[in-house]
Amino acid sequence: MSTKTHEIEEPHIERLRRLIEEAYQDHHTGCGGSFGEILCHELHTKGLSFLHLAEKWGVSLPTLGELIWDHCRQLERAPAVDHSYTIR
């Protein structure tokens, strides 16, 4: 019987985000070091296309899409139900 403890594996997208952040630690963007700041810098400041950013980061285009989707999902506000809502 093995005495190793089983660690919970880091989710794939979380791992990719962390690795990208770590890759920028020695190559500062001047816009901050969080994944969102890095993503926005590459897309908006440097003007990279999704294809070029995927190539730069060494990920597939679908994976980049998933990283972007995950980032945007985290920006979404919590739902606020309006119980006084009526159909007009």
N, CA, C and O atoms as a GROMACS GRO file, in nm:
protein
  352
    1MET      N    1   0.084  -0.118   0.000
    1MET     CA    2   0.000   0.000   0.000
    1MET      C    3   0.088   0.124   0.000
    1MET      O    4   0.185   0.132   0.076
    2SER      N    5   0.056   0.218  -0.083
    2SER     CA    6   0.134   0.341  -0.096
    2SER      C    7   0.102   0.436   0.019
    2SER      O    8  -0.012   0.447   0.062
    3THR      N    9   0.206   0.505   0.067
    3THR     CA   10   0.185   0.603   0.174
    3THR      C   11   0.180   0.745   0.121
    3THR      O   12   0.172   0.841   0.198
    4LYS      N   13   0.185   0.760  -0.013
    4LYS     CA   14   0.177   0.894  -0.072
    4LYS      C   15   0.042   0.957  -0.043
    4LYS      O   16  -0.061   0.891  -0.045
    5THR      N   17   0.045   1.085  -0.015
    5THR     CA   18  -0.081   1.156  -0.002
    5THR      C   19  -0.122   1.204  -0.140
    5THR      O   20  -0.037   1.244  -0.220
    6HIS      N   21  -0.248   1.200  -0.167
    6HIS     CA   22  -0.298   1.243  -0.298
    6HIS      C   23  -0.332   1.390  -0.291
    6HIS      O   24  -0.422   1.432  -0.218
    7GLU      N   25  -0.260   1.468  -0.369
    7GLU     CA   26  -0.287   1.611  -0.374
    7GLU      C   27  -0.397   1.636  -0.477
    7GLU      O   28  -0.407   1.564  -0.577
    8ILE      N   29  -0.476   1.736  -0.452
    8ILE     CA   30  -0.578   1.775  -0.549
    8ILE      C   31  -0.505   1.842  -0.664
    8ILE      O   32  -0.426   1.934  -0.645
    9GLU      N   33  -0.532   1.793  -0.784
    9GLU     CA   34  -0.466   1.848  -0.902
    9GLU      C   35  -0.522   1.986  -0.933
    9GLU      O   36  -0.641   2.012  -0.918
   10GLU      N   37  -0.433   2.073  -0.978
   10GLU     CA   38  -0.470   2.207  -1.020
   10GLU      C   39  -0.549   2.195  -1.150
   10GLU      O   40  -0.504   2.128  -1.243
   11PRO      N   41  -0.666   2.259  -1.160
   11PRO     CA   42  -0.743   2.253  -1.285
   11PRO      C   43  -0.658   2.304  -1.403
   11PRO      O   44  -0.575   2.393  -1.387
   12HIS      N   45  -0.681   2.246  -1.521
   12HIS     CA   46  -0.600   2.275  -1.638
   12HIS      C   47  -0.593   2.424  -1.671
   12HIS      O   48  -0.484   2.478  -1.691
   13ILE      N   49  -0.706   2.491  -1.678
   13ILE     CA   50  -0.707   2.634  -1.715
   13ILE      C   51  -0.637   2.717  -1.608
   13ILE      O   52  -0.564   2.811  -1.640
   14GLU      N   53  -0.658   2.683  -1.480
   14GLU     CA   54  -0.590   2.754  -1.372
   14GLU      C   55  -0.438   2.739  -1.385
   14GLU      O   56  -0.363   2.834  -1.365
   15ARG      N   57  -0.396   2.618  -1.420
   15ARG     CA   58  -0.253   2.591  -1.437
   15ARG      C   59  -0.196   2.674  -1.552
   15ARG      O   60  -0.088   2.732  -1.540
   16LEU      N   61  -0.267   2.679  -1.664
   16LEU     CA   62  -0.220   2.758  -1.777
   16LEU      C   63  -0.211   2.906  -1.742
   16LEU      O   64  -0.113   2.973  -1.777
   17ARG      N   65  -0.312   2.957  -1.672
   17ARG     CA   66  -0.310   3.098  -1.630
   17ARG      C   67  -0.187   3.125  -1.543
   17ARG      O   68  -0.116   3.224  -1.562
   18ARG      N   69  -0.163   3.036  -1.448
   18ARG     CA   70  -0.049   3.052  -1.357
   18ARG      C   71   0.082   3.048  -1.434
   18ARG      O   72   0.171   3.129  -1.410
   19LEU      N   73   0.095   2.953  -1.526
   19LEU     CA   74   0.219   2.942  -1.604
   19LEU      C   75   0.243   3.065  -1.690
   19LEU      O   76   0.356   3.110  -1.705
   20ILE      N   77   0.136   3.120  -1.746
   20ILE     CA   78   0.150   3.242  -1.827
   20ILE      C   79   0.193   3.358  -1.738
   20ILE      O   80   0.283   3.434  -1.774
   21GLU      N   81   0.129   3.373  -1.622
   21GLU     CA   82   0.169   3.479  -1.528
   21GLU      C   83   0.315   3.464  -1.488
   21GLU      O   84   0.388   3.563  -1.483
   22GLU      N   85   0.358   3.341  -1.460
   22GLU     CA   86   0.497   3.317  -1.421
   22GLU      C   87   0.593   3.351  -1.535
   22GLU      O   88   0.703   3.401  -1.510
   23ALA      N   89   0.552   3.325  -1.659
   23ALA     CA   90   0.638   3.354  -1.774
   23ALA      C   91   0.661   3.504  -1.791
   23ALA      O   92   0.760   3.545  -1.851
   24TYR      N   93   0.570   3.585  -1.740
   24TYR     CA   94   0.582   3.731  -1.753
   24TYR      C   95   0.652   3.794  -1.633
   24TYR      O   96   0.676   3.915  -1.633
   25GLN      N   97   0.685   3.717  -1.532
   25GLN     CA   98   0.749   3.775  -1.413
   25GLN      C   99   0.881   3.842  -1.447
   25GLN      O  100   0.915   3.945  -1.388
   26ASP      N  101   0.955   3.787  -1.541
   26ASP     CA  102   1.083   3.846  -1.581
   26ASP      C  103   1.070   3.932  -1.706
   26ASP      O  104   1.170   3.988  -1.753
   27HIS      N  105   0.950   3.945  -1.760
   27HIS     CA  106   0.925   4.026  -1.880
   27HIS      C  107   0.802   4.112  -1.854
   27HIS      O  108   0.696   4.092  -1.914
   28HIS      N  109   0.818   4.208  -1.765
   28HIS     CA  110   0.706   4.291  -1.722
   28HIS      C  111   0.643   4.369  -1.837
   28HIS      O  112   0.713   4.417  -1.926
   29THR      N  113   0.512   4.379  -1.834
   29THR     CA  114   0.439   4.452  -1.938
   29THR      C  115   0.424   4.600  -1.903
   29THR      O  116   0.397   4.682  -1.990
   30GLY      N  117   0.441   4.633  -1.775
   30GLY     CA  118   0.415   4.769  -1.731
   30GLY      C  119   0.268   4.790  -1.700
   30GLY      O  120   0.228   4.899  -1.658
   31CYS      N  121   0.188   4.688  -1.720
   31CYS     CA  122   0.044   4.696  -1.696
   31CYS      C  123  -0.001   4.609  -1.580
   31CYS      O  124  -0.121   4.597  -1.556
   32GLY      N  125   0.091   4.548  -1.509
   32GLY     CA  126   0.058   4.458  -1.400
   32GLY      C  127   0.086   4.315  -1.437
   32GLY      O  128   0.111   4.283  -1.553
   33GLY      N  129   0.081   4.228  -1.337
   33GLY     CA  130   0.120   4.090  -1.359
   33GLY      C  131   0.009   3.988  -1.351
   33GLY      O  132   0.034   3.868  -1.361
   34SER      N  133  -0.115   4.034  -1.334
   34SER     CA  134  -0.225   3.938  -1.330
   34SER      C  135  -0.255   3.889  -1.471
   34SER      O  136  -0.220   3.955  -1.569
   35PHE      N  137  -0.319   3.774  -1.481
   35PHE     CA  138  -0.352   3.719  -1.611
   35PHE      C  139  -0.433   3.818  -1.693
   35PHE      O  140  -0.406   3.839  -1.812
   36GLY      N  141  -0.533   3.880  -1.633
   36GLY     CA  142  -0.618   3.975  -1.704
   36GLY      C  143  -0.540   4.094  -1.756
   36GLY      O  144  -0.562   4.140  -1.869
   37GLU      N  145  -0.450   4.145  -1.675
   37GLU     CA  146  -0.368   4.259  -1.718
   37GLU      C  147  -0.275   4.220  -1.832
   37GLU      O  148  -0.255   4.296  -1.927
   38ILE      N  149  -0.218   4.101  -1.824
   38ILE     CA  150  -0.130   4.051  -1.930
   38ILE      C  151  -0.210   4.031  -2.059
   38ILE      O  152  -0.167   4.072  -2.166
   39LEU      N  153  -0.326   3.968  -2.048
   39LEU     CA  154  -0.412   3.943  -2.163
   39LEU      C  155  -0.450   4.074  -2.231
   39LEU      O  156  -0.437   4.087  -2.353
   40CYS      N  157  -0.497   4.170  -2.155
   40CYS     CA  158  -0.537   4.299  -2.211
   40CYS      C  159  -0.419   4.372  -2.275
   40CYS      O  160  -0.434   4.435  -2.379
   41HIS      N  161  -0.302   4.364  -2.212
   41HIS     CA  162  -0.183   4.427  -2.268
   41HIS      C  163  -0.150   4.369  -2.405
   41HIS      O  164  -0.124   4.443  -2.500
   42GLU      N  165  -0.151   4.237  -2.415
   42GLU     CA  166  -0.115   4.173  -2.542
   42GLU      C  167  -0.218   4.201  -2.651
   42GLU      O  168  -0.180   4.223  -2.766
   43LEU      N  169  -0.346   4.202  -2.617
   43LEU     CA  170  -0.450   4.223  -2.717
   43LEU      C  171  -0.471   4.369  -2.751
   43LEU      O  172  -0.483   4.404  -2.869
   44HIS      N  173  -0.477   4.456  -2.651
   44HIS     CA  174  -0.515   4.595  -2.674
   44HIS      C  175  -0.396   4.689  -2.691
   44HIS      O  176  -0.399   4.777  -2.777
   45THR      N  177  -0.292   4.670  -2.612
   45THR     CA  178  -0.176   4.759  -2.621
   45THR      C  179  -0.084   4.717  -2.734
   45THR      O  180  -0.041   4.800  -2.815
   46LYS      N  181  -0.053   4.588  -2.740
   46LYS     CA  182   0.038   4.539  -2.844
   46LYS      C  183  -0.035   4.504  -2.973
   46LYS      O  184   0.028   4.489  -3.078
   47GLY      N  185  -0.167   4.492  -2.966
   47GLY     CA  186  -0.246   4.468  -3.087
   47GLY      C  187  -0.234   4.330  -3.147
   47GLY      O  188  -0.256   4.312  -3.267
   48LEU      N  189  -0.199   4.230  -3.065
   48LEU     CA  190  -0.188   4.095  -3.118
   48LEU      C  191  -0.327   4.039  -3.151
   48LEU      O  192  -0.423   4.066  -3.079
   49SER      N  193  -0.335   3.963  -3.257
   49SER     CA  194  -0.459   3.891  -3.289
   49SER      C  195  -0.466   3.769  -3.198
   49SER      O  196  -0.367   3.733  -3.134
   50PHE      N  197  -0.582   3.705  -3.193
   50PHE     CA  198  -0.594   3.583  -3.114
   50PHE      C  199  -0.497   3.477  -3.164
   50PHE      O  200  -0.434   3.407  -3.086
   51LEU      N  201  -0.485   3.466  -3.296
   51LEU     CA  202  -0.395   3.367  -3.354
   51LEU      C  203  -0.250   3.394  -3.313
   51LEU      O  204  -0.179   3.302  -3.274
   52HIS      N  205  -0.207   3.520  -3.321
   52HIS     CA  206  -0.070   3.553  -3.284
   52HIS      C  207  -0.046   3.534  -3.134
   52HIS      O  208   0.062   3.491  -3.094
   53LEU      N  209  -0.145   3.566  -3.052
   53LEU     CA  210  -0.129   3.548  -2.908
   53LEU      C  211  -0.120   3.399  -2.874
   53LEU      O  212  -0.040   3.360  -2.790
   54ALA      N  213  -0.202   3.318  -2.939
   54ALA     CA  214  -0.196   3.173  -2.916
   54ALA      C  215  -0.057   3.120  -2.954
   54ALA      O  216  -0.001   3.038  -2.883
   55GLU      N  217  -0.004   3.168  -3.066
   55GLU     CA  218   0.130   3.127  -3.107
   55GLU      C  219   0.235   3.173  -3.007
   55GLU      O  220   0.325   3.097  -2.972
   56LYS      N  221   0.224   3.298  -2.961
   56LYS     CA  222   0.321   3.352  -2.864
   56LYS      C  223   0.318   3.271  -2.736
   56LYS      O  224   0.423   3.242  -2.678
   57TRP      N  225   0.200   3.233  -2.690
   57TRP     CA  226   0.187   3.161  -2.564
   57TRP      C  227   0.204   3.011  -2.580
   57TRP      O  228   0.213   2.939  -2.481
   58GLY      N  229   0.211   2.963  -2.703
   58GLY     CA  230   0.230   2.821  -2.725
   58GLY      C  231   0.110   2.736  -2.690
   58GLY      O  232   0.124   2.623  -2.644
   59VAL      N  233  -0.009   2.791  -2.714
   59VAL     CA  234  -0.133   2.718  -2.690
   59VAL      C  235  -0.213   2.714  -2.819
   59VAL      O  236  -0.189   2.793  -2.910
   60SER      N  237  -0.308   2.623  -2.826
   60SER     CA  238  -0.396   2.617  -2.943
   60SER      C  239  -0.495   2.734  -2.938
   60SER      O  240  -0.518   2.792  -2.832
   61LEU      N  241  -0.551   2.766  -3.052
   61LEU     CA  242  -0.652   2.871  -3.058
   61LEU      C  243  -0.774   2.838  -2.972
   61LEU      O  244  -0.824   2.927  -2.903
   62PRO      N  245  -0.823   2.712  -2.973
   62PRO     CA  246  -0.935   2.679  -2.883
   62PRO      C  247  -0.898   2.696  -2.736
   62PRO      O  248  -0.981   2.737  -2.655
   63THR      N  249  -0.774   2.664  -2.700
   63THR     CA  250  -0.731   2.681  -2.560
   63THR      C  251  -0.725   2.828  -2.524
   63THR      O  252  -0.766   2.867  -2.415
   64LEU      N  253  -0.675   2.911  -2.616
   64LEU     CA  254  -0.675   3.056  -2.590
   64LEU      C  255  -0.818   3.105  -2.572
   64LEU      O  256  -0.845   3.186  -2.483
   65GLY      N  257  -0.909   3.056  -2.656
   65GLY     CA  258  -1.049   3.094  -2.641
   65GLY      C  259  -1.104   3.055  -2.505
   65GLY      O  260  -1.179   3.131  -2.444
   66GLU      N  261  -1.066   2.939  -2.457
   66GLU     CA  262  -1.110   2.895  -2.325
   66GLU      C  263  -1.050   2.982  -2.215
   66GLU      O  264  -1.118   3.014  -2.117
   67LEU      N  265  -0.923   3.021  -2.230
   67LEU     CA  266  -0.860   3.111  -2.132
   67LEU      C  267  -0.931   3.246  -2.129
   67LEU      O  268  -0.956   3.301  -2.022
   68ILE      N  269  -0.964   3.298  -2.247
   68ILE     CA  270  -1.033   3.427  -2.255
   68ILE      C  271  -1.174   3.415  -2.197
   68ILE      O  272  -1.218   3.501  -2.122
   69TRP      N  273  -1.244   3.306  -2.233
   69TRP     CA  274  -1.378   3.284  -2.180
   69TRP      C  275  -1.375   3.276  -2.027
   69TRP      O  276  -1.459   3.337  -1.960
   70ASP      N  277  -1.279   3.202  -1.973
   70ASP     CA  278  -1.267   3.188  -1.829
   70ASP      C  279  -1.239   3.323  -1.763
   70ASP      O  280  -1.295   3.354  -1.658
   71HIS      N  281  -1.154   3.402  -1.826
   71HIS     CA  282  -1.124   3.535  -1.772
   71HIS      C  283  -1.250   3.622  -1.771
   71HIS      O  284  -1.280   3.686  -1.670
   72CYS      N  285  -1.323   3.625  -1.882
   72CYS     CA  286  -1.445   3.706  -1.890
   72CYS      C  287  -1.551   3.656  -1.792
   72CYS      O  288  -1.624   3.736  -1.732
   73ARG      N  289  -1.560   3.525  -1.776
   73ARG     CA  290  -1.657   3.466  -1.682
   73ARG      C  291  -1.630   3.515  -1.540
   73ARG      O  292  -1.723   3.539  -1.464
   74GLN      N  293  -1.503   3.528  -1.506
   74GLN     CA  294  -1.467   3.572  -1.371
   74GLN      C  295  -1.499   3.720  -1.349
   74GLN      O  296  -1.511   3.764  -1.235
   75LEU      N  297  -1.513   3.796  -1.457
   75LEU     CA  298  -1.546   3.938  -1.446
   75LEU      C  299  -1.696   3.962  -1.431
   75LEU      O  300  -1.739   4.071  -1.392
   76GLU      N  301  -1.774   3.860  -1.462
   76GLU     CA  302  -1.919   3.874  -1.458
   76GLU      C  303  -1.967   3.897  -1.315
   76GLU      O  304  -1.924   3.830  -1.221
   77ARG      N  305  -2.057   3.991  -1.301
   77ARG     CA  306  -2.113   4.020  -1.169
   77ARG      C  307  -2.207   3.910  -1.124
   77ARG      O  308  -2.263   3.836  -1.206
   78ALA      N  309  -2.223   3.901  -0.995
   78ALA     CA  310  -2.318   3.804  -0.939
   78ALA      C  311  -2.459   3.845  -0.980
   78ALA      O  312  -2.486   3.964  -0.995
   79PRO      N  313  -2.547   3.751  -0.999
   79PRO     CA  314  -2.684   3.786  -1.038
   79PRO      C  315  -2.753   3.869  -0.930
   79PRO      O  316  -2.733   3.848  -0.810
   80ALA      N  317  -2.834   3.962  -0.976
   80ALA     CA  318  -2.914   4.046  -0.885
   80ALA      C  319  -3.059   4.037  -0.933
   80ALA      O  320  -3.098   4.104  -1.028
   81VAL      N  321  -3.136   3.955  -0.868
   81VAL     CA  322  -3.274   3.932  -0.908
   81VAL      C  323  -3.360   4.052  -0.871
   81VAL      O  324  -3.359   4.096  -0.756
   82ASP      N  325  -3.433   4.103  -0.967
   82ASP     CA  326  -3.523   4.217  -0.945
   82ASP      C  327  -3.666   4.162  -0.934
   82ASP      O  328  -3.730   4.135  -1.035
   83HIS      N  329  -3.713   4.147  -0.811
   83HIS     CA  330  -3.846   4.090  -0.788
   83HIS      C  331  -3.958   4.186  -0.822
   83HIS      O  332  -4.075   4.147  -0.826
   84SER      N  333  -3.924   4.312  -0.846
   84SER     CA  334  -4.027   4.408  -0.886
   84SER      C  335  -4.039   4.416  -1.038
   84SER      O  336  -4.116   4.497  -1.090
   85TYR      N  337  -3.964   4.335  -1.110
   85TYR     CA  338  -3.966   4.336  -1.256
   85TYR      C  339  -4.103   4.300  -1.310
   85TYR      O  340  -4.167   4.205  -1.264
   86THR      N  341  -4.148   4.377  -1.407
   86THR     CA  342  -4.273   4.347  -1.475
   86THR      C  343  -4.251   4.352  -1.625
   86THR      O  344  -4.166   4.427  -1.673
   87ILE      N  345  -4.327   4.273  -1.698
   87ILE     CA  346  -4.318   4.273  -1.844
   87ILE      C  347  -4.389   4.395  -1.896
   87ILE      O  348  -4.499   4.428  -1.852
   88ARG      N  349  -4.325   4.464  -1.989
   88ARG     CA  350  -4.387   4.586  -2.044
   88ARG      C  351  -4.442   4.560  -2.180
   88ARG      O  352  -4.497   4.650  -2.243
   0.00000   0.00000   0.00000
